[in-house]
Amino acid sequence: MTYKMIVLDLDDTLLQDDHTISERTKNALMQAQENGVKVVLASGRPTYGMLEIARELKLAAYGSFILAFNGAKIINCKTDEEMYSSTLSTSQLHELYHLSKREDVGIHTYMGQEIITEANNQYTEIEGEITGMPVIEVARFVESVNQPCVKALMVGNSDRLIEVEKKLQQELKGQLSVMRSKPYFLEFTEDGVTKGTSLNSLIKTLGIEREEVIAVGDSYNDQSMLEFAGLGVAMGNAPDDIKAIANHVTDTNMNDGVAKVVEEFILQPTVSLT
């Protein structure tokens, strides 16, 4: 199979624990792009928190794309065009706030290039560090969040969030997409919006078949794209239930797992044909 696209989650997948790309991985991805393969970044991160990595991999020069906010935005890196965008209404955001209070977990959302929360905490601080966005603590979330936003996160202890996830997936079924991106991040986007649905929309625009796509990820918000892609690859550091739904399991993010996928499935077949 000749693959035309590789779609990569960022944190704990493409990126090492210090949020950098290893030289081996970067070199493999640059070589893949030289061979005409599209490298697409797909993350729960806001667009702003993905731009530096997109620049490092020169996605604009190679005409590639970003799937931000778990697929709620598709960005053409070459033109900066927003090809697709979905949002949560203010009423949905306010409902999520009240649910977070009921479940006794934190909540934050994104307005412009800022993270908005009523009560800052260690998990929202982590999001600020990951994305490079400032955390703004407001007196009243409902009054301050007065416009549609792309997504919201509930945050808290991982054991507690597992319980909240199960409860709210049932309670909000048919209303919102609910999934964890990290053990302490529970993400909410418009119903039906996932990395997998956005990937499907993107490849239709480009005339690429799903069988020609590799998707690589490590967490539950990656499941939809791993199941959709022709080759779904779980990282070695992924939970066992994510590994179970993948076609292939690679090494960890700290041991060049992404590079090994590119070398085995993209670069080696090219070499063998010459």
GUVO-724879 format. One record per residue (C-alpha): residue number from 1; residue in three letters; chain; x, y, z. Coordinates in pm, whole numbers, always signed. Example, Ala and Ser with C-alpha at 12.3 -4.5 7.8 and 13.67 -1.06 7.14 Angstrom:
! GUVO-724879
[1, Ala, A, [+1230, -450, +780]];
[2, Ser, A, [+1367, -106, +714]];
This chain:
! GUVO-724879
[1, Met, A, [+0, +0, +0]];
[2, Thr, A, [+124, +348, -89]];
[3, Tyr, A, [+22, +592, +181]];
[4, Lys, A, [-48, +954, +85]];
[5, Met, A, [-113, +1102, +430]];
[6, Ile, A, [-5, +1053, +790]];
[7, Val, A, [-218, +1213, +1062]];
[8, Leu, A, [-50, +1270, +1397]];
[9, Asp, A, [-173, +1347, +1744]];
[10, Leu, A, [+70, +1579, +1923]];
[11, Asp, A, [+105, +1530, +2298]];
[12, Asp, A, [+241, +1188, +2396]];
[13, Thr, A, [+252, +1091, +2026]];
[14, Leu, A, [+453, +1317, +1795]];
[15, Leu, A, [+598, +1511, +2089]];
[16, Gln, A, [+833, +1386, +2355]];
[17, Asp, A, [+752, +1452, +2719]];
[18, Asp, A, [+927, +1791, +2699]];
[19, His, A, [+696, +1886, +2407]];
[20, Thr, A, [+974, +1868, +2146]];
[21, Ile, A, [+1009, +1656, +1830]];
[22, Ser, A, [+1308, +1421, +1824]];
[23, Glu, A, [+1558, +1470, +1542]];
[24, Arg, A, [+1492, +1119, +1408]];
[25, Thr, A, [+1118, +1183, +1394]];
[26, Lys, A, [+1157, +1526, +1238]];
[27, Asn, A, [+1395, +1394, +971]];
[28, Ala, A, [+1158, +1107, +885]];
[29, Leu, A, [+861, +1342, +850]];
[30, Met, A, [+1053, +1590, +637]];
[31, Gln, A, [+1164, +1308, +408]];
[32, Ala, A, [+806, +1183, +383]];
[33, Gln, A, [+690, +1530, +280]];
[34, Glu, A, [+968, +1550, +21]];
[35, Asn, A, [+818, +1228, -119]];
[36, Gly, A, [+476, +1395, -149]];
[37, Val, A, [+312, +1256, +166]];
[38, Lys, A, [+87, +1499, +355]];
[39, Val, A, [+170, +1534, +726]];
[40, Val, A, [-143, +1645, +916]];
[41, Leu, A, [-146, +1749, +1282]];
[42, Ala, A, [-460, +1644, +1472]];
[43, Ser, A, [-491, +1750, +1834]];
[44, Gly, A, [-728, +1853, +2105]];
[45, Arg, A, [-514, +2165, +2132]];
[46, Pro, A, [-642, +2503, +2015]];
[47, Thr, A, [-504, +2617, +1678]];
[48, Tyr, A, [-271, +2866, +1850]];
[49, Gly, A, [-109, +2584, +2046]];
[50, Met, A, [-27, +2393, +1724]];
[51, Leu, A, [+118, +2666, +1503]];
[52, Glu, A, [+478, +2647, +1626]];
[53, Ile, A, [+493, +2273, +1554]];
[54, Ala, A, [+335, +2328, +1212]];
[55, Arg, A, [+606, +2584, +1136]];
[56, Glu, A, [+881, +2352, +1257]];
[57, Leu, A, [+762, +2081, +1018]];
[58, Lys, A, [+712, +2338, +736]];
[59, Leu, A, [+353, +2231, +676]];
[60, Ala, A, [+274, +2553, +492]];
[61, Ala, A, [+552, +2491, +237]];
[62, Tyr, A, [+423, +2139, +175]];
[63, Gly, A, [+56, +2241, +159]];
[64, Ser, A, [-65, +2048, +461]];
[65, Phe, A, [-327, +2091, +732]];
[66, Ile, A, [-412, +2119, +1101]];
[67, Leu, A, [-711, +1953, +1269]];
[68, Ala, A, [-743, +2157, +1591]];
[69, Phe, A, [-981, +2130, +1887]];
[70, Asn, A, [-1030, +1755, +1825]];
[71, Gly, A, [-1132, +1826, +1467]];
[72, Ala, A, [-1364, +2118, +1537]];
[73, Lys, A, [-1142, +2332, +1313]];
[74, Ile, A, [-960, +2239, +992]];
[75, Ile, A, [-688, +2484, +890]];
[76, Asn, A, [-508, +2500, +556]];
[77, Cys, A, [-150, +2581, +663]];
[78, Lys, A, [-52, +2721, +323]];
[79, Thr, A, [-335, +2975, +298]];
[80, Asp, A, [-433, +3009, +668]];
[81, Glu, A, [-788, +2939, +548]];
[82, Glu, A, [-1029, +2797, +805]];
[83, Met, A, [-1180, +2519, +596]];
[84, Tyr, A, [-1421, +2403, +866]];
[85, Ser, A, [-1527, +2527, +1208]];
[86, Ser, A, [-1786, +2418, +1461]];
[87, Thr, A, [-1873, +2576, +1794]];
[88, Leu, A, [-2066, +2521, +2113]];
[89, Ser, A, [-2345, +2772, +2179]];
[90, Thr, A, [-2337, +2992, +2485]];
[91, Ser, A, [-2630, +2795, +2628]];
[92, Gln, A, [-2437, +2468, +2582]];
[93, Leu, A, [-2130, +2620, +2750]];
[94, His, A, [-2340, +2742, +3040]];
[95, Glu, A, [-2501, +2399, +3075]];
[96, Leu, A, [-2154, +2240, +3088]];
[97, Tyr, A, [-2056, +2486, +3359]];
[98, His, A, [-2354, +2386, +3571]];
[99, Leu, A, [-2279, +2017, +3511]];
[100, Ser, A, [-1918, +2072, +3620]];
[101, Lys, A, [-2046, +2225, +3943]];
[102, Arg, A, [-2282, +1932, +3995]];
[103, Glu, A, [-1999, +1685, +3939]];
[104, Asp, A, [-1749, +1889, +4143]];
[105, Val, A, [-1483, +1917, +3870]];
[106, Gly, A, [-1316, +2218, +3709]];
[107, Ile, A, [-1403, +2365, +3370]];
[108, His, A, [-1237, +2596, +3119]];
[109, Thr, A, [-1294, +2713, +2762]];
[110, Tyr, A, [-1116, +2927, +2502]];
[111, Met, A, [-1194, +3282, +2391]];
[112, Gly, A, [-958, +3435, +2140]];
[113, Gln, A, [-610, +3331, +2249]];
[114, Glu, A, [-695, +3297, +2617]];
[115, Ile, A, [-808, +3013, +2841]];
[116, Ile, A, [-1106, +3119, +3053]];
[117, Thr, A, [-1188, +2962, +3389]];
[118, Glu, A, [-1368, +3062, +3706]];
[119, Ala, A, [-1130, +2871, +3933]];
[120, Asn, A, [-774, +2815, +3818]];
[121, Asn, A, [-624, +2479, +3911]];
[122, Gln, A, [-326, +2257, +3839]];
[123, Tyr, A, [-488, +2097, +3533]];
[124, Thr, A, [-582, +2424, +3365]];
[125, Glu, A, [-228, +2543, +3436]];
[126, Ile, A, [-101, +2235, +3250]];
[127, Glu, A, [-318, +2333, +2951]];
[128, Gly, A, [-168, +2681, +2963]];
[129, Glu, A, [+184, +2537, +2961]];
[130, Ile, A, [+105, +2298, +2675]];
[131, Thr, A, [-62, +2556, +2452]];
[132, Gly, A, [+135, +2866, +2546]];
[133, Met, A, [-194, +3047, +2611]];
[134, Pro, A, [-253, +3264, +2920]];
[135, Val, A, [-505, +3145, +3179]];
[136, Ile, A, [-759, +3415, +3271]];
[137, Glu, A, [-949, +3365, +3595]];
[138, Val, A, [-1290, +3533, +3585]];
[139, Ala, A, [-1533, +3609, +3867]];
[140, Arg, A, [-1833, +3446, +3696]];
[141, Phe, A, [-1790, +3195, +3413]];
[142, Val, A, [-2147, +3224, +3285]];
[143, Glu, A, [-2133, +3603, +3260]];
[144, Ser, A, [-1784, +3608, +3103]];
[145, Val, A, [-1846, +3334, +2846]];
[146, Asn, A, [-2101, +3528, +2642]];
[147, Gln, A, [-2022, +3401, +2292]];
[148, Pro, A, [-1993, +3063, +2116]];
[149, Cys, A, [-1664, +2879, +2176]];
[150, Val, A, [-1512, +2586, +1991]];
[151, Lys, A, [-1490, +2350, +2288]];
[152, Ala, A, [-1481, +2320, +2665]];
[153, Leu, A, [-1284, +2098, +2902]];
[154, Met, A, [-1377, +1958, +3238]];
[155, Val, A, [-1065, +1888, +3442]];
[156, Gly, A, [-985, +1696, +3755]];
[157, Asn, A, [-852, +1380, +3911]];
[158, Ser, A, [-833, +1099, +3654]];
[159, Asp, A, [-1039, +850, +3856]];
[160, Arg, A, [-1314, +1107, +3905]];
[161, Leu, A, [-1313, +1207, +3537]];
[162, Ile, A, [-1360, +846, +3428]];
[163, Glu, A, [-1684, +841, +3627]];
[164, Val, A, [-1793, +1182, +3493]];
[165, Glu, A, [-1713, +1077, +3135]];
[166, Lys, A, [-1932, +767, +3155]];
[167, Lys, A, [-2218, +960, +3311]];
[168, Leu, A, [-2209, +1256, +3070]];
[169, Gln, A, [-2160, +1044, +2759]];
[170, Gln, A, [-2500, +896, +2838]];
[171, Glu, A, [-2660, +1216, +2959]];
[172, Leu, A, [-2543, +1425, +2662]];
[173, Lys, A, [-2575, +1160, +2392]];
[174, Gly, A, [-2698, +1320, +2071]];
[175, Gln, A, [-2613, +1667, +2205]];
[176, Leu, A, [-2235, +1683, +2242]];
[177, Ser, A, [-1923, +1476, +2171]];
[178, Val, A, [-1763, +1377, +2502]];
[179, Met, A, [-1416, +1218, +2525]];
[180, Arg, A, [-1096, +1224, +2728]];
[181, Ser, A, [-774, +1349, +2566]];
[182, Lys, A, [-565, +1300, +2880]];
[183, Pro, A, [-654, +1126, +3204]];
[184, Tyr, A, [-733, +1467, +3358]];
[185, Phe, A, [-892, +1636, +3050]];
[186, Leu, A, [-1254, +1562, +2950]];
[187, Glu, A, [-1335, +1739, +2622]];
[188, Phe, A, [-1668, +1860, +2482]];
[189, Thr, A, [-1728, +1956, +2118]];
[190, Glu, A, [-2030, +1979, +1893]];
[191, Asp, A, [-2216, +1649, +1854]];
[192, Gly, A, [-2054, +1429, +1592]];
[193, Val, A, [-1732, +1630, +1577]];
[194, Thr, A, [-1424, +1411, +1623]];
[195, Lys, A, [-1080, +1378, +1472]];
[196, Gly, A, [-1220, +1095, +1262]];
[197, Thr, A, [-1511, +1293, +1114]];
[198, Ser, A, [-1285, +1589, +1032]];
[199, Leu, A, [-1028, +1359, +875]];
[200, Asn, A, [-1301, +1210, +658]];
[201, Ser, A, [-1406, +1559, +546]];
[202, Leu, A, [-1047, +1659, +469]];
[203, Ile, A, [-955, +1359, +258]];
[204, Lys, A, [-1275, +1390, +55]];
[205, Thr, A, [-1169, +1745, -32]];
[206, Leu, A, [-823, +1622, -134]];
[207, Gly, A, [-937, +1311, -323]];
[208, Ile, A, [-747, +1075, -91]];
[209, Glu, A, [-895, +737, +5]];
[210, Arg, A, [-910, +633, +371]];
[211, Glu, A, [-702, +325, +282]];
[212, Glu, A, [-422, +566, +186]];
[213, Val, A, [-413, +728, +532]];
[214, Ile, A, [-210, +641, +842]];
[215, Ala, A, [-332, +784, +1174]];
[216, Val, A, [-119, +771, +1489]];
[217, Gly, A, [-234, +849, +1843]];
[218, Asp, A, [-224, +752, +2207]];
[219, Ser, A, [-554, +844, +2372]];
[220, Tyr, A, [-932, +820, +2364]];
[221, Asn, A, [-984, +1131, +2152]];
[222, Asp, A, [-767, +956, +1888]];
[223, Gln, A, [-986, +647, +1871]];
[224, Ser, A, [-1215, +779, +1597]];
[225, Met, A, [-928, +854, +1359]];
[226, Leu, A, [-746, +528, +1439]];
[227, Glu, A, [-1061, +337, +1350]];
[228, Phe, A, [-1122, +547, +1037]];
[229, Ala, A, [-776, +540, +880]];
[230, Gly, A, [-652, +262, +656]];
[231, Leu, A, [-375, +204, +909]];
[232, Gly, A, [-454, +303, +1266]];
[233, Val, A, [-143, +305, +1484]];
[234, Ala, A, [-139, +323, +1864]];
[235, Met, A, [+166, +446, +2050]];
[236, Gly, A, [+350, +212, +2282]];
[237, Asn, A, [+251, +443, +2569]];
[238, Ala, A, [-121, +425, +2482]];
[239, Pro, A, [-370, +254, +2716]];
[240, Asp, A, [-434, -112, +2640]];
[241, Asp, A, [-789, -50, +2514]];
[242, Ile, A, [-656, +198, +2255]];
[243, Lys, A, [-390, -51, +2148]];
[244, Ala, A, [-664, -312, +2109]];
[245, Ile, A, [-852, -113, +1844]];
[246, Ala, A, [-539, -25, +1642]];
[247, Asn, A, [-407, -212, +1339]];
[248, His, A, [-50, -166, +1459]];
[249, Val, A, [+128, -68, +1780]];
[250, Thr, A, [+453, +128, +1754]];
[251, Asp, A, [+711, +234, +2012]];
[252, Thr, A, [+656, +507, +2272]];
[253, Asn, A, [+674, +882, +2219]];
[254, Met, A, [+1006, +881, +2405]];
[255, Asn, A, [+1152, +614, +2177]];
[256, Asp, A, [+1077, +753, +1829]];
[257, Gly, A, [+749, +568, +1783]];
[258, Val, A, [+630, +803, +1508]];
[259, Ala, A, [+963, +788, +1324]];
[260, Lys, A, [+945, +409, +1324]];
[261, Val, A, [+598, +419, +1164]];
[262, Val, A, [+715, +658, +893]];
[263, Glu, A, [+1027, +454, +823]];
[264, Glu, A, [+845, +121, +807]];
[265, Phe, A, [+527, +212, +621]];
[266, Ile, A, [+622, +519, +415]];
[267, Leu, A, [+995, +539, +353]];
[268, Gln, A, [+1090, +170, +336]];
[269, Pro, A, [+830, +81, +69]];
[270, Thr, A, [+965, +372, -137]];
[271, Val, A, [+1318, +244, -100]];
[272, Ser, A, [+1221, -113, -190]];
[273, Leu, A, [+1074, -1, -522]];
[274, Thr, A, [+1393, +174, -638]];
